[in-house]
């Protein structure tokens, strides 16, 4: 198999090294300073100089090479965007099908993720659970399930939308918390508002009256202990639903046995997980050494909420810890602004642990929780130049664009650019700016630069679940 690799002077050394180590018969053609600027005509000249099975050009190329293929009979595929990624992709050529339209780094990442999802589904389909909660497998060899809490559900302004959003974000079970001010009527109204919602719902309260009210729809009750088990244990057993048991004063083993004596068949044991710095390590050690016949509940939510650190890494680490101690369910929440997105993060984290199989660690799985940092830094060659111009702070007077000004914001997962009552909406800043340019709504170069900056800042805010303020720092 003969492959022609097209590159520029800036990345020549990187591409040649990748070619030598790939195991393929490769020619490297250097076409100028930047490889992505190659034209179809120039590519035809290169191909006709020798005989090749196919050509790999930079993933940054935007030209249409269909005419090249028609004229030469040689396929032209996109490589990775960055030359430093070529060494990772080139050895697999022949086993993976490259694309004419999708850069190879995106293609490989997509294929790896697809395989990971298929593997997870196969594992879940073949797993033998301890029991089911509204069709969801619990325990056994099934994936660790995510329980997402909505605190004070009876006071939520739109509980139905909140529950559906959590399910869409990856929750397996949505837990409805009812505070001390809740009444049985509040519980009834809350569950009535969720009529038609198909996913498993939990009621989170230790109040016997509220527990009884929740039995009209709840699939899981949190939490039972020695004070409420004698009062509602038989009611829960008669309803045939599952229950999470906590230690209370009597201890986890005694309360679990009491719940079982009441006839509750689906019992989940929650040893209770304290925050970091308040006994977390000791609790983990006790969980790891404990032997319980019941599926284990791992309360990660409180640990993340009470830790001033970004949630993705914390959720990933806690999910790995939960997997080590054999937890079947992991609890998370989005009570505060800093934990927004934790449901999705925890779902990804449980998928990572589910893909480990015989691996010693959750790495290189096709699914990850990288948000800001990157797994591998790209070692691109430095920019070459002959002269420099040093910038200075400008006090240039503001000149308003005759075409008008824009108010930029975000709405859900979309960017909004409003001008004269008309809003342009989209999830990529480039598509919004292209439409603005097409409409002729920007005429000054500095205004165009400003729009690009603010629109991209809005896209980053959406990507990282952050707030956005026009003209403010990101």
CORNOR-V294196 format. One record per residue. OMEGA is omega in whole degrees, -180 to 180 (none if undefined). Layout:
OMEGA
OMEGA
This chain:
180
-176
174
177
-179
-179
178
-177
-178
-175
-176
-176
-179
-178
180
179
178
180
-179
-176
-173
-175
178
175
-173
166
178
179
179
-170
-177
-176
-176
-174
-174
-178
-176
180
176
-179
-180
179
178
178
-179
-176
-176
178
-178
-180
-178
175
174
-176
173
178
-179
177
177
-179
178
-179
176
-177
-180
179
178
-179
-180
-175
-175
-176
-179
-180
178
-178
176
173
177
178
-175
-176
-179
178
-176
-179
180
-172
-172
179
-178
180
-174
176
179
-179
177
-175
175
-174
-177
177
-172
-179
176
-178
-178
179
179
180
-180
179
179
179
179
180
178
178
178
-180
178
179
-178
-179
-176
-176
175
-175
172
176
179
168
-176
175
179
-179
178
176
-176
178
-177
179
175
-174
-177
175
-177
-175
169
-178
179
-176
-178
179
-179
-177
180
-174
-179
179
-180
180
-180
178
179
176
179
-179
177
178
174
179
175
-176
-179
-179
178
-176
-176
-179
-177
177
176
178
177
-179
180
-179
-179
180
178
178
-178
178
180
175
-170
-175
179
179
178
173
-175
179
174
-180
-177
-180
179
177
179
180
-177
-176
177
-177
-174
177
-176
178
172
4
-179
174
-169
-178
-177
180
180
-175
-175
-177
-179
178
179
179
-180
178
177
-178
-176
-180
174
-179
180
-175
-174
177
-176
-177
-175
-178
-179
-179
177
178
178
178
179
179
177
179
178
-174
-177
-176
177
-176
179
-180
-177
-177
-180
178
175
-179
-179
178
-178
-176
179
-180
178
179
179
177
-176
-178
-176
174
-180
179
-175
173
-174
179
-176
-174
-177
-173
-179
180
-178
-180
-176
178
180
177
180
-171
-175
-180
179
179
179
-178
180
177
177
177
179
179
-179
-179
175
-180
178
178
177
-172
178
-178
175
-176
-174
180
-175
-179
175
-177
-177
180
178
180
-179
177
178
-179
179
176
178
179
179
-179
-175
-177
-179
179
179
-178
-178
-176
179
-174
-173
176
-180
179
174
179
-179
-179
180
-177
179
176
179
-178
179
180
-180
176
-179
179
-178
-179
180
173
-178
-179
173
179
-176
175
-177
-180
-180
176
-179
179
178
-179
180
-179
-178
169
-174
179
176
179
-176
180
-179
174
178
173
-175
178
177
176
179
-179
171
-176
177
-179
176
-178
-177
-179
178
-180
180
179
177
180
-180
-180
-179
-176
175
-176
-179
-178
-179
177
177
178
179
180
179
-180
-176
179
179
177
177
178
178
179
178
-177
-176
178
180
176
-179
176
179
-178
177
177
175
none
